[in-house]
Amino acid sequence: MDKLSKILKAQITLFVICFATSLTNITPAQAACGGYNQKACPIFKKGSVCRSWLTNVRGICRPCGGQNQRACPITKKGKACKRGLKWKLGKCIKPKQSVKKKLLRDAKIRAQRFKPMINTIANTLRRVGNKQMIRRLNAALKSKNPARIRNVIQDMQTRAVRVALQKAGFRTLAVGIQSSVAVAGGYGRETGLALPVSGRGHAPLYVSKTYFGGVILGVGNDLVMSAFTDNPNNVGGALYAAIGNFDVGSGVGVVLWYDKRTLLIKGVSVGIGIGSVGAGGAIGHGTTYLCPSRACNKVF
């Protein structure tokens, strides 16, 4: 019996050694689970069946939680979507940015980019924007005589402004009077003349009406100079107005105009004593009418 017992004991020991050896010979690829495109780990395995930002899809760990990917299971530790994304109908998508935030953010960047041009306009406005010049321009605008208005603007010596506009890629210089602007939001109007930056060509009269909210603007008659990317004959139409304290070191009010459909930049207006707003800025809606138009009869 002792001899038989020893033989059985030896066989059992050999079996255990062989079994243990076979386990150690399993390759990492065979043992791995829970990683990208790997098999999901067994439910009873310590930890989750798939690693972070992966989910079990028919037994395989697939990506989840990224942009336009399926959301990770709500039972999975952590969030269903990665930072900056939101859950919608089982997918992780990038939330749409509001038009106001998008335009005000772009306006701050562009105001810095247009800083040399804005500073040149501001210097010209400080030099010529006195009461006498405003009265002369106002009288010329009421006459509805483009030649007379052009002569007044010519006396403003805007050559430096035109050069700055050309360098920045603008085709139109608009000079006008902004008046009857409400306090703490409301309605503003501007009348003026749109001239080709080149100094040659047709210069139409225009009327601009702008509606805004949450804005505190100065009341009175203020001289405004604007730059537009279109030619004078094409500056009419509806635009978004990004109104804000865009600090360019000039202490002036700056309004940037955007196409309502494409949100592309269309123009920049600069005025002294106008355009100050509360923190964060505001978005307005402006429409420019080229004369002759019924709108022109109401404001001249």
C-alpha positions, 0 to 999 in steps of 0.5 A: 500500500505504501508503494501504491500510495507513493506512485499515486502521489507522484502521478498527482504531483506530475499532473499538477505541474503539467497543468500549471505549466500549460497555464503559464504558456498562455500568450498575453493576446489569449489572456487579454480582455477589455481593451479596444477591439478585444473580447469583453472580460467575463462578468465575474472578472474583477473590474468592468468588462471593458475599459474606460470609453469602451463598451461591450458590443456583441462581446467585443469592446468598441469605442464609446463616448466620443463625438458621433459615437454611441454613448457609454452605458449609464451604468458604466463608472464615469460619464456617458460622453467625453468632455464638451459633448452631450448625450442625444438619442444614444449618441454623443454629439457636440452641442451647437454654439449659440449664434450670439456666443459665436459672433461675439467670440469672432467679433473680439478676435476680428476687432483685434485683427482690424485694430490698425484700421479701427485706430485710423478711423478713430483718429479721423473721427476725433479730428473731424467729429466736431459739432460744426462738421456734424451740422454740415453733414446733417444738412447735406444729408437732409438735402439728399444731394449726393454731390453735396454730401460727398463734398462735406466728406471730402473735407474730412480728408479720409485718405488715410482711412481709405488706405487702411480699408484697402489694406484690410480688404474692404471696398466701401467707406460709409460715412453717416450720422447715427441718431435717436438711439434708445438707452438700455436697448431699443432702436437706432438709425443711421443716414449716410453715403456709401462711397467706393474706397477707390474714390471712383464710382457711384455713391448711393445714399443709405438708411440703416435701422438697427434693433438691439437689446441689453445695450446702453448707447449714447443718445444724440447725433454721432458721426460714424464711419463704416467699412464694408466688404461689398461694393456700395451698390450691394451694401443693402440688406439684413445683417447681424450686428455684434455690439460690444466693448471690443477693446482695441485701445481707441476708446471708441464704439465698434460694431461688426456686421455679419451675414445672417445666413453664412455668418461671414463678416460683412462690415465694421462700424466705428463711432465715438460715444456710441456702442458701449454695452454691458459685459459680454456684449449683445447681438442686434439686427440691422437692415440697410436700405439704399435710396431711393426707398420708402425708408429714406423718406422717414429719416431724412 
